[in-house]
Amino acid sequence: MSNLAVLPILLPLIAGIFLAFIHKKTKLVRILSKAFAMINLLVVGLIFMQVRENGNIVLEMGSWQAPFGIVLVADLLAMTLVLTTNIIAVASVFFAPQSLSRKEESFYFYTFFFMLISGVSGAFLTGDLFNLFVFFEVLLMASYGLIVLGNGKAQLRESIKYVLINLFSSMLFVTTIAFLYSVVGTVNMAQAAQRVQEVDQQGILTTIAILFFFVFATKAAVFPLYYWLPRPYISPNPVVSALFGALLTKVGVYSILRTFTLIFNHEVELTHTLFIYLAALTMIFGVVGALSTNNIKLIVAYNIIPAVGFMLMGIGIFTEVSITGTIYYLVHDMVIKGALFILVGATAYVAGTSDLRKMGGLIHHYPVLGWLMFLASLVLAGIPPFSGFIGKLLLLRGGLGEEEIFIVIIALISSLLILFSMIRIFIRGYWGEKMDIPVPDREKKGKRMAIPAAGLLTVSILLGVGAEWFFPTIETIAQYIMDPELYIDSVLKE
């Protein structure tokens, strides 16, 4: 039974390697990629049900007992995020043929795609910090391949920035792991959580915690480390943008959530108070960026940043209610960002431009695409009864419960500005006077592009209107996270 924990990593890895050998047979690769993605989603769904019913699945690789060997921990938090990742993967693999040229598809796109899913899943499932670093590198190497796919000038320019930022972050990451090991003598998360409470070097541990936060904040695009994000996320093909926007920053947020609730919870007054202030600044500057541009892809890319601020706000407040809100909002944001990047990619394709000033009246040609964009904007902004509202309501309740009025006000204002930034795309791009679209073959393809986005949007809406089905599971995860001994006992079997 414990071997189930490796399947979400192993299956996409095998799929990616296999598809590399037949990458020129585009039609066959498309069919197999869709089949592999759906099989992986089914397997992950079954593992998720198993964990929800019977508790954590802990795999000790090579039968080396924790904390001495490599450990994978499929707990309810990890499996919820792995399941969400694979839902996005299925939508992306159906969107890819509509978004990519045949040449781009044949140039190992599907291999890099499955490697990325494997790396993201591994980051969620790993039980030790060094292997978190390893899986970060796996997903980053896959993302390097994806960001330059197409060989455009903008892609190459932005990829240099993207690689350099992540190279610096990775160097600091592995160095900080070494610092922690020198103090607590382990990289296993469960044992490190035990020993941090016992070691009489709280000042050094707090410094190490801040270094870890710096690494994860760079990955997550927290203020002031967000400056690298928007353009590298919009330069590649829309399907790659959807994968990046939905998944990559969320691995950083997950890492902050996991480490600062499990390991580094000894100086909450310092670290978590810092999180609240940084969350407020992240919301403000992200929204300002979204309002400052007329590029529809950049608007969505900048709106990744305030969403990260909302999640960090919940971690900073550090109550069961706020952590529940962070997890709910994290799942919601993964799904809706995937849908939005697909929608703006489709919009830019049918309009022939991503500049709002050159658009207008698209609703007359593409009503389905237009109304999906309108609905997605409401979901992102947190209008009731959609999923964004549920997560934000919990976060605001957590803030008010701890009398963090400042961050609550910032969050409310940011939500209104997010809605304004997104609704501009609908009003200026889709509404208005009917314009002639000079390329008739785009209409059919534009409709096909809307299908994967509609699927993700349906999932997002269900998370909101069906909250009574999902909330108990998310609340259980929050209760589990707030009691680190449950994780420690399941891994170390004490």
C-alpha positions as CSV (number, residue, x, y, z in Angstrom):
1,M,0.0,0.0,0.0
2,S,2.8,2.4,0.8
3,N,4.1,2.1,-2.7
4,L,1.1,4.1,-3.9
5,A,2.9,7.3,-2.8
6,V,5.4,7.2,-5.6
7,L,2.9,6.7,-8.4
8,P,2.0,10.4,-8.9
9,I,5.8,11.0,-9.5
10,L,6.6,7.8,-11.4
11,L,3.7,7.7,-13.9
12,P,4.3,11.1,-15.5
13,L,8.0,10.5,-15.4
14,I,7.6,7.3,-17.4
15,A,5.2,8.9,-19.8
16,G,7.6,11.8,-20.5
17,I,10.5,9.4,-21.1
18,F,8.4,7.2,-23.4
19,L,7.1,10.1,-25.5
20,A,10.6,11.4,-26.0
21,F,11.3,8.4,-28.2
22,I,8.3,9.0,-30.5
23,H,8.2,12.8,-30.4
24,K,8.0,13.2,-34.2
25,K,4.8,11.2,-34.5
26,T,2.6,14.1,-33.5
27,K,-0.8,12.5,-33.8
28,L,0.1,9.5,-31.8
29,V,1.8,11.5,-29.2
30,R,-1.3,13.7,-28.8
31,I,-3.5,10.6,-28.2
32,L,-1.0,9.0,-25.8
33,S,-0.5,12.2,-23.9
34,K,-4.2,12.6,-23.3
35,A,-4.5,9.0,-22.3
36,F,-1.5,9.2,-19.9
37,A,-2.8,12.4,-18.3
38,M,-6.3,11.0,-17.7
39,I,-4.8,7.7,-16.3
40,N,-2.6,9.7,-14.0
41,L,-5.6,11.8,-12.8
42,L,-7.6,8.6,-12.1
43,V,-4.7,7.0,-10.1
44,V,-4.2,10.2,-8.1
45,G,-7.9,10.4,-7.4
46,L,-7.9,6.9,-6.1
47,I,-4.9,7.6,-3.9
48,F,-6.6,10.8,-2.6
49,M,-9.6,8.7,-1.6
50,Q,-7.4,6.2,0.1
51,V,-5.6,8.9,2.1
52,R,-8.9,10.6,3.0
53,E,-10.4,7.3,4.3
54,N,-7.4,5.6,5.9
55,G,-4.8,8.4,6.7
56,N,-1.3,9.1,5.6
57,I,0.6,6.9,3.2
58,V,4.3,7.0,4.1
59,L,6.8,5.4,1.7
60,E,10.4,4.7,2.9
61,M,12.4,4.3,-0.2
62,G,14.6,1.2,-0.3
63,S,13.2,0.1,3.0
64,W,15.4,2.6,4.8
65,Q,13.5,3.6,7.9
66,A,12.8,7.3,8.4
67,P,14.6,9.5,9.1
68,F,17.6,7.8,7.5
69,G,16.2,7.2,4.0
70,I,14.3,9.1,1.4
71,V,10.6,9.4,2.5
72,L,7.5,10.3,0.6
73,V,4.5,11.4,2.6
74,A,1.1,11.3,0.9
75,D,-0.9,13.2,3.4
76,L,-4.3,14.9,2.7
77,L,-2.6,18.3,2.0
78,A,-0.1,16.9,-0.4
79,M,-2.7,14.7,-2.2
80,T,-5.2,17.6,-2.5
81,L,-2.6,19.6,-4.3
82,V,-1.4,16.7,-6.4
83,L,-5.0,16.0,-7.5
84,T,-5.5,19.7,-8.4
85,T,-2.2,19.6,-10.4
86,N,-3.4,16.7,-12.4
87,I,-6.8,18.3,-13.1
88,I,-4.9,21.3,-14.6
89,A,-2.6,18.8,-16.5
90,V,-5.6,17.2,-18.2
91,A,-7.0,20.6,-19.3
92,S,-3.6,21.7,-20.5
93,V,-2.9,18.5,-22.5
94,F,-6.3,19.0,-24.3
95,F,-5.5,22.7,-24.9
96,A,-2.0,22.1,-26.2
97,P,-2.8,21.0,-29.8
98,Q,-5.0,24.1,-30.2
99,S,-2.2,26.4,-28.9
100,L,1.0,24.9,-30.3
101,S,2.3,24.5,-33.8
102,R,3.1,21.0,-35.0
103,K,6.8,21.9,-34.9
104,E,6.5,23.0,-31.2
105,E,4.6,19.9,-30.3
106,S,7.2,17.7,-31.9
107,F,10.1,19.5,-30.2
108,Y,9.6,17.5,-26.9
109,F,6.8,19.6,-25.5
110,Y,4.9,16.6,-24.0
111,T,8.2,15.2,-22.5
112,F,8.8,18.5,-20.7
113,F,5.1,18.7,-19.8
114,F,5.1,15.4,-18.0
115,M,8.5,16.1,-16.4
116,L,7.0,19.3,-15.0
117,I,4.0,17.4,-13.5
118,S,6.3,14.8,-12.0
119,G,8.5,17.5,-10.4
120,V,5.5,19.5,-9.0
121,S,4.0,16.3,-7.6
122,G,7.3,15.3,-6.0
123,A,7.7,18.7,-4.4
124,F,4.3,18.2,-2.8
125,L,4.9,14.6,-1.7
126,T,8.5,14.7,-0.4
127,G,9.1,14.3,3.3
128,D,12.6,15.8,3.5
129,L,14.1,19.2,2.6
130,F,16.9,18.0,0.4
131,N,14.5,16.1,-1.9
132,L,12.3,19.2,-1.9
133,F,15.3,20.9,-3.4
134,V,15.8,18.0,-5.9
135,F,12.2,18.2,-7.1
136,F,12.4,21.9,-7.4
137,E,15.3,21.4,-9.8
138,V,13.3,18.7,-11.7
139,L,10.4,21.1,-12.3
140,L,12.7,24.0,-13.0
141,M,14.6,22.0,-15.7
142,A,11.3,21.1,-17.3
143,S,10.2,24.7,-17.1
144,Y,13.5,25.9,-18.8
145,G,12.6,23.6,-21.7
146,L,9.1,24.9,-21.9
147,I,9.9,28.6,-21.7
148,V,12.2,28.6,-24.7
149,L,9.8,26.4,-26.8
150,G,9.3,28.2,-30.1
151,N,12.6,30.0,-30.0
152,G,11.2,33.5,-30.0
153,K,13.3,36.5,-29.2
154,A,11.2,37.5,-26.2
155,Q,11.2,34.0,-24.9
156,L,15.0,33.8,-25.1
157,R,15.4,37.2,-23.4
158,E,13.0,36.4,-20.6
159,S,14.3,32.8,-20.1
160,I,17.8,34.3,-19.3
161,K,16.2,36.3,-16.5
162,Y,14.1,33.3,-15.3
163,V,17.1,31.0,-15.3
164,L,19.4,33.4,-13.4
165,I,16.8,34.2,-10.7
166,N,16.1,30.5,-10.1
167,L,19.8,29.6,-10.2
168,F,20.5,32.1,-7.4
169,S,17.5,30.9,-5.5
170,S,18.6,27.2,-5.8
171,M,22.2,28.0,-4.7
172,L,20.8,29.7,-1.6
173,F,18.3,26.9,-1.0
174,V,20.9,24.1,-0.9
175,T,23.2,26.3,1.3
176,T,20.4,26.9,3.8
177,I,19.6,23.2,4.0
178,A,23.3,22.7,4.9
179,F,23.0,25.4,7.6
180,L,19.9,23.6,9.1
181,Y,21.6,20.2,8.9
182,S,24.6,21.6,10.9
183,V,22.3,22.7,13.7
184,V,19.7,19.9,13.9
185,G,21.6,17.0,12.2
186,T,18.8,16.0,9.8
187,V,17.0,17.1,6.6
188,N,13.9,14.9,7.3
189,M,11.0,17.3,7.9
190,A,9.5,15.3,10.7
191,Q,12.7,14.9,12.6
192,A,13.8,18.5,12.0
193,A,10.4,19.6,13.5
194,Q,11.2,17.6,16.6
195,R,14.8,18.8,17.0
196,V,14.0,22.5,16.4
197,Q,12.0,22.4,19.6
198,E,14.9,20.8,21.5
199,V,17.9,22.8,20.2
200,D,19.0,25.7,22.4
201,Q,20.0,27.9,19.4
202,Q,16.7,29.7,18.7
203,G,18.4,32.8,17.2
204,I,20.4,30.7,14.6
205,L,17.2,28.7,13.8
206,T,15.3,32.0,13.3
207,T,18.0,33.2,10.9
208,I,17.8,29.9,9.0
209,A,14.0,30.2,8.9
210,I,14.2,33.6,7.3
211,L,16.7,32.3,4.7
212,F,14.3,29.5,3.8
213,F,11.5,32.0,3.5
214,F,13.6,34.1,1.2
215,V,14.1,31.1,-1.1
216,F,10.5,30.1,-1.1
217,A,9.3,33.7,-1.4
218,T,11.4,34.1,-4.6
219,K,9.7,31.0,-6.0
220,A,6.3,32.3,-4.9
221,A,6.8,35.9,-6.0
222,V,6.3,37.6,-2.7
223,F,7.1,41.3,-2.4
224,P,9.7,42.5,-3.1
225,L,10.8,39.4,-4.9
226,Y,8.0,39.4,-7.5
227,Y,9.7,41.6,-10.1
228,W,10.9,38.7,-12.2
229,L,7.6,37.0,-12.6
230,P,5.1,38.7,-15.1
231,R,7.0,38.7,-18.4
232,P,8.6,35.2,-18.2
233,Y,5.1,33.9,-17.6
234,I,3.6,35.5,-20.7
235,S,6.5,35.1,-23.2
236,P,6.0,31.4,-23.9
237,N,3.1,29.7,-25.6
238,P,-0.3,30.1,-23.8
239,V,-0.4,26.5,-22.7
240,V,3.0,26.9,-21.1
241,S,1.8,30.2,-19.5
242,A,-1.2,28.3,-18.1
243,L,1.0,25.6,-16.5
244,F,3.4,28.2,-15.1
245,G,0.6,30.5,-13.7
246,A,-1.3,27.6,-12.2
247,L,1.5,25.6,-10.7
248,L,5.0,27.1,-10.2
249,T,4.3,29.9,-7.7
250,K,2.0,27.5,-5.8
251,V,4.9,25.2,-5.1
252,G,6.6,28.1,-3.3
253,V,3.5,28.9,-1.3
254,Y,3.1,25.2,-0.4
255,S,6.7,25.2,0.8
256,I,6.2,28.2,3.1
257,L,2.9,26.6,4.4
258,R,4.6,23.3,5.1
259,T,7.8,24.4,6.7
260,F,6.4,27.3,8.7
261,T,3.6,25.3,10.3
262,L,5.7,22.1,10.8
263,I,9.3,23.1,11.4
264,F,9.7,26.9,12.0
265,N,6.9,27.7,14.4
266,H,9.1,28.6,17.3
267,E,9.2,32.4,16.7
268,V,5.7,33.1,15.5
269,E,5.7,36.6,16.8
270,L,8.6,37.5,14.5
271,T,8.2,35.3,11.4
272,H,4.5,35.3,11.0
273,T,4.1,39.0,11.8
274,L,6.6,39.6,9.0
275,F,4.4,37.5,6.7
276,I,1.3,39.7,7.3
277,Y,3.2,42.9,6.4
278,L,4.7,41.3,3.3
279,A,1.3,39.9,2.3
280,A,-0.2,43.4,2.4
281,L,2.6,44.8,0.2
282,T,2.3,41.8,-2.2
283,M,-1.4,42.5,-2.6
284,I,-0.9,46.2,-3.2
285,F,2.0,46.0,-5.7
286,G,0.4,43.1,-7.6
287,V,-2.8,44.9,-8.1
288,V,-1.0,48.1,-9.1
289,G,0.8,46.1,-11.8
290,A,-2.4,44.6,-13.1
291,L,-4.0,48.1,-13.3
292,S,-0.9,49.6,-15.0
293,T,-1.0,47.6,-18.3
294,N,-3.2,47.2,-21.3
295,N,-1.7,43.8,-22.2
296,I,-4.4,41.2,-21.3
297,K,-1.7,38.5,-20.6
298,L,0.2,40.8,-18.3
299,I,-3.0,41.7,-16.4
300,V,-3.6,38.0,-15.6
301,A,0.2,37.5,-14.8
302,Y,0.2,40.4,-12.4
303,N,-2.9,39.0,-10.7
304,I,-0.9,36.0,-9.6
305,I,0.9,38.3,-7.2
306,P,-2.0,39.5,-5.0
307,A,-3.3,35.9,-4.9
308,V,0.0,34.9,-3.3
309,G,-0.5,37.8,-0.8
310,F,-3.9,36.4,0.2
311,M,-2.3,32.9,0.8
312,L,0.6,34.4,2.8
313,M,-1.9,36.4,4.9
314,G,-3.5,33.2,6.1
315,I,-0.2,31.7,7.0
316,G,0.8,34.8,8.9
317,I,-2.4,35.0,10.9
318,F,-1.8,31.4,11.8
319,T,-5.1,30.2,13.2
320,E,-7.1,27.2,12.1
321,V,-9.6,29.4,10.3
322,S,-7.0,31.3,8.4
323,I,-5.0,28.2,7.4
324,T,-8.3,26.7,6.2
325,G,-8.7,29.8,4.1
326,T,-5.2,29.6,2.7
327,I,-5.6,26.0,1.6
328,Y,-9.0,26.7,0.0
329,Y,-7.7,29.8,-1.7
330,L,-4.6,27.9,-2.9
331,V,-6.7,25.2,-4.6
332,H,-9.1,27.8,-6.0
333,D,-6.2,29.9,-7.4
334,M,-4.5,26.9,-9.1
335,V,-7.6,26.1,-11.0
336,I,-8.8,29.6,-11.9
337,K,-5.3,30.8,-13.0
338,G,-5.1,27.8,-15.4
339,A,-8.5,28.7,-16.8
340,L,-7.6,32.5,-17.1
341,F,-4.3,31.9,-18.9
342,I,-6.0,29.7,-21.4
343,L,-8.8,32.2,-21.9
344,V,-6.5,35.2,-22.4
345,G,-4.3,33.1,-24.7
346,A,-7.4,32.2,-26.8
347,T,-8.5,35.9,-26.7
348,A,-5.2,37.1,-28.0
349,Y,-5.2,34.5,-30.7
350,V,-8.7,35.4,-32.1
351,A,-8.1,39.1,-31.8
352,G,-4.6,38.9,-33.3
353,T,-3.2,41.0,-30.5
354,S,-3.0,41.1,-26.7
355,D,-3.3,44.9,-26.5
356,L,-6.7,46.0,-25.1
357,R,-6.5,49.3,-27.0
358,K,-6.7,47.3,-30.3
359,M,-9.6,45.1,-29.4
360,G,-13.4,45.6,-29.2
361,G,-16.6,43.8,-29.9
362,L,-15.2,40.3,-29.7
363,I,-18.4,39.2,-27.9
364,H,-20.3,39.4,-31.3
365,H,-17.9,36.8,-32.8
366,Y,-17.0,34.7,-29.8
367,P,-19.9,35.0,-27.2
368,V,-18.9,31.7,-25.4
369,L,-15.3,32.9,-25.0
370,G,-16.5,36.3,-23.8
371,W,-18.9,35.0,-21.2
372,L,-16.4,32.5,-19.9
373,M,-13.9,35.4,-19.4
374,F,-16.6,37.4,-17.6
375,L,-17.4,34.5,-15.3
376,A,-13.7,33.7,-14.7
377,S,-13.2,37.4,-13.6
378,L,-16.0,37.1,-11.0
379,V,-14.5,33.9,-9.7
380,L,-11.0,35.3,-9.4
381,A,-12.2,38.5,-7.6
382,G,-14.1,36.4,-5.0
383,I,-17.7,37.4,-5.9
384,P,-20.1,35.1,-4.0
385,P,-21.0,32.2,-4.3
386,F,-17.8,31.3,-6.2
387,S,-14.7,29.6,-4.9
388,G,-12.7,32.8,-4.5
389,F,-15.3,34.1,-2.1
390,I,-15.1,31.0,0.2
391,G,-11.3,31.3,0.5
392,K,-11.4,35.0,1.1
393,L,-14.2,34.8,3.6
394,L,-12.3,32.4,5.7
395,L,-9.1,34.6,5.4
396,L,-11.1,37.7,6.5
397,R,-12.7,35.8,9.4
398,G,-9.3,34.7,10.5
399,G,-8.0,38.3,10.3
400,L,-10.9,39.8,12.2
401,G,-10.6,37.0,14.8
402,E,-7.0,38.1,15.5
403,E,-7.9,41.8,15.2
404,E,-5.6,42.2,12.2
405,I,-7.8,45.0,10.8
406,F,-5.1,46.5,8.6
407,I,-4.6,43.4,6.5
408,V,-8.3,42.8,6.3
409,I,-8.9,46.3,4.8
410,I,-6.0,45.8,2.3
411,A,-7.5,42.5,1.3
412,L,-10.9,44.0,0.7
413,I,-9.6,46.9,-1.4
414,S,-7.3,44.5,-3.3
415,S,-10.3,42.3,-4.2
416,L,-12.2,45.2,-5.6
417,L,-9.2,46.3,-7.7
418,I,-8.6,42.8,-8.9
419,L,-12.2,42.7,-10.2
420,F,-11.7,46.1,-11.9
421,S,-8.5,45.0,-13.5
422,M,-10.1,41.8,-14.9
423,I,-13.4,43.3,-15.9
424,R,-11.5,45.7,-18.2
425,I,-10.7,42.8,-20.4
426,F,-14.4,42.0,-20.8
427,I,-15.6,45.6,-21.2
428,R,-12.9,46.9,-23.6
429,G,-12.0,43.6,-25.4
430,Y,-15.4,41.9,-25.7
431,W,-18.0,44.5,-25.2
432,G,-18.6,47.4,-27.5
433,E,-19.1,47.9,-31.2
434,K,-18.7,44.9,-33.5
435,M,-15.4,44.8,-35.3
436,D,-14.4,42.8,-38.4
437,I,-12.1,39.8,-37.7
438,P,-10.0,39.4,-40.9
439,V,-9.0,35.8,-40.3
440,P,-12.1,33.5,-40.6
441,D,-10.4,30.2,-39.7
442,R,-9.8,31.6,-36.2
443,E,-13.4,31.3,-35.2
444,K,-13.5,27.5,-35.2
445,K,-10.2,27.2,-33.4
446,G,-11.2,29.9,-30.9
447,K,-14.2,27.8,-29.9
448,R,-12.1,24.7,-29.4
449,M,-9.7,26.7,-27.3
450,A,-12.6,27.6,-24.9
451,I,-13.4,23.9,-24.0
452,P,-10.4,23.2,-21.6
453,A,-11.0,26.6,-20.0
454,A,-14.7,25.8,-19.5
455,G,-13.7,22.5,-17.8
456,L,-11.4,24.2,-15.3
457,L,-14.0,27.0,-14.8
458,T,-16.6,24.3,-14.0
459,V,-14.3,22.8,-11.4
460,S,-13.7,26.3,-9.9
461,I,-17.4,27.0,-9.7
462,L,-18.1,23.7,-8.1
463,L,-15.6,24.6,-5.4
464,G,-17.7,27.6,-4.6
465,V,-21.4,26.5,-5.0
466,G,-20.6,23.0,-3.7
467,A,-18.5,24.3,-0.8
468,E,-20.4,22.1,1.7
469,W,-18.9,19.0,0.0
470,F,-15.3,20.3,-0.1
471,F,-15.1,22.4,3.1
472,P,-15.0,19.5,5.6
473,T,-11.9,18.0,3.8
474,I,-10.1,21.4,3.7
475,E,-11.0,22.0,7.4
476,T,-9.6,18.6,8.3
477,I,-6.4,19.4,6.5
478,A,-6.1,22.7,8.5
479,Q,-6.7,20.9,11.8
480,Y,-4.0,18.4,10.9
481,I,-1.5,21.1,9.9
482,M,-2.1,23.0,13.2
483,D,-1.0,19.9,15.1
484,P,2.5,19.0,13.8
485,E,2.7,15.9,16.1
486,L,0.2,14.2,13.7
487,Y,2.7,14.5,10.8
488,I,5.7,13.6,13.0
489,D,4.1,10.5,14.4
490,S,2.9,9.2,11.0
491,V,6.5,9.6,9.6
492,L,8.6,8.5,12.5
493,K,6.0,6.0,13.8
494,E,6.4,7.0,17.4
